[in-house]
Amino acid sequence: MAEYSRAAELDPESTAPRLALGRLLLAGGDVKSARAQLEAAVGASPDDADALEQLGIALARTGDAAGALVRFDRALAVDPARV
């Protein structure tokens, strides 16, 4: 996890390390930190369907169903094959 954190610090506009870190944090149950990383990933790449989907999961886990649905809908709009 430290490597992804470092990569995100070195290149804040890169989506990949923030997405990977967000996934790891979600898997570990740190939803608040995961959400922050995934929001940054979507901010850097608003059309990244994976980042949108993962952010939707994080939002759903924090009780923001409306926000989650917006991200899931956007992920499907970007990549309709996700269904």
C-alpha positions as a Markdown table, in Angstrom:
| # | Residue | x | y | z |
|---|---|---|---|---|
| 1 | Met | 0.0 | 0.0 | 0.0 |
| 2 | Ala | 2.9 | 2.3 | 0.7 |
| 3 | Glu | 4.1 | 2.1 | -2.9 |
| 4 | Tyr | 0.7 | 3.2 | -4.2 |
| 5 | Ser | 0.7 | 6.1 | -1.7 |
| 6 | Arg | 4.1 | 7.2 | -2.8 |
| 7 | Ala | 3.2 | 6.9 | -6.5 |
| 8 | Ala | 0.1 | 9.1 | -5.9 |
| 9 | Glu | 2.2 | 11.7 | -4.2 |
| 10 | Leu | 4.8 | 11.7 | -7.0 |
| 11 | Asp | 2.1 | 12.1 | -9.7 |
| 12 | Pro | -1.1 | 13.5 | -8.3 |
| 13 | Glu | -2.8 | 13.6 | -11.7 |
| 14 | Ser | -2.3 | 9.8 | -12.2 |
| 15 | Thr | -5.4 | 7.7 | -11.8 |
| 16 | Ala | -3.8 | 4.3 | -11.5 |
| 17 | Pro | -2.2 | 4.5 | -8.1 |
| 18 | Arg | -5.2 | 6.3 | -6.6 |
| 19 | Leu | -7.5 | 3.7 | -8.0 |
| 20 | Ala | -5.4 | 0.8 | -6.7 |
| 21 | Leu | -5.0 | 2.4 | -3.3 |
| 22 | Gly | -8.8 | 3.1 | -3.2 |
| 23 | Arg | -9.5 | -0.6 | -3.9 |
| 24 | Leu | -7.0 | -1.8 | -1.2 |
| 25 | Leu | -8.5 | 0.6 | 1.3 |
| 26 | Leu | -12.1 | -0.5 | 0.5 |
| 27 | Ala | -11.0 | -4.2 | 0.8 |
| 28 | Gly | -9.5 | -3.3 | 4.2 |
| 29 | Gly | -12.6 | -1.6 | 5.4 |
| 30 | Asp | -11.2 | 2.0 | 5.4 |
| 31 | Val | -14.1 | 3.4 | 3.4 |
| 32 | Lys | -13.4 | 7.0 | 4.3 |
| 33 | Ser | -9.8 | 7.0 | 3.0 |
| 34 | Ala | -10.8 | 4.9 | 0.0 |
| 35 | Arg | -13.5 | 7.4 | -0.9 |
| 36 | Ala | -10.9 | 10.3 | -0.8 |
| 37 | Gln | -8.5 | 8.4 | -3.0 |
| 38 | Leu | -11.3 | 7.4 | -5.5 |
| 39 | Glu | -12.7 | 10.9 | -5.6 |
| 40 | Ala | -9.2 | 12.1 | -6.5 |
| 41 | Ala | -8.9 | 9.4 | -9.2 |
| 42 | Val | -12.2 | 10.4 | -10.7 |
| 43 | Gly | -11.2 | 14.1 | -10.5 |
| 44 | Ala | -8.1 | 13.3 | -12.5 |
| 45 | Ser | -9.9 | 11.0 | -15.0 |
| 46 | Pro | -13.6 | 11.7 | -15.0 |
| 47 | Asp | -14.2 | 9.2 | -17.8 |
| 48 | Asp | -12.5 | 6.3 | -16.1 |
| 49 | Ala | -15.2 | 3.7 | -15.7 |
| 50 | Asp | -13.3 | 1.6 | -13.2 |
| 51 | Ala | -12.7 | 4.6 | -10.9 |
| 52 | Leu | -16.3 | 5.7 | -11.2 |
| 53 | Glu | -17.5 | 2.2 | -10.3 |
| 54 | Gln | -15.2 | 2.0 | -7.3 |
| 55 | Leu | -16.2 | 5.4 | -6.1 |
| 56 | Gly | -19.8 | 4.3 | -6.4 |
| 57 | Ile | -19.1 | 1.4 | -4.2 |
| 58 | Ala | -17.4 | 3.6 | -1.6 |
| 59 | Leu | -20.3 | 6.0 | -1.7 |
| 60 | Ala | -22.8 | 3.2 | -1.2 |
| 61 | Arg | -20.8 | 1.9 | 1.8 |
| 62 | Thr | -21.0 | 5.3 | 3.4 |
| 63 | Gly | -24.7 | 5.6 | 2.9 |
| 64 | Asp | -24.7 | 7.9 | -0.1 |
| 65 | Ala | -27.0 | 5.9 | -2.3 |
| 66 | Ala | -27.8 | 8.8 | -4.6 |
| 67 | Gly | -24.2 | 9.7 | -5.1 |
| 68 | Ala | -23.4 | 6.0 | -5.8 |
| 69 | Leu | -26.1 | 5.8 | -8.4 |
| 70 | Val | -24.8 | 8.8 | -10.2 |
| 71 | Arg | -21.3 | 7.3 | -10.4 |
| 72 | Phe | -22.7 | 3.9 | -11.5 |
| 73 | Asp | -24.8 | 5.5 | -14.2 |
| 74 | Arg | -21.7 | 7.5 | -15.4 |
| 75 | Ala | -19.6 | 4.3 | -15.4 |
| 76 | Leu | -22.2 | 2.6 | -17.6 |
| 77 | Ala | -22.4 | 5.6 | -19.9 |
| 78 | Val | -18.7 | 5.6 | -20.4 |
| 79 | Asp | -18.5 | 1.8 | -20.8 |
| 80 | Pro | -21.8 | 0.2 | -21.7 |
| 81 | Ala | -20.2 | -3.2 | -21.8 |
| 82 | Arg | -19.9 | -3.1 | -18.0 |
| 83 | Val | -23.4 | -4.6 | -17.6 |
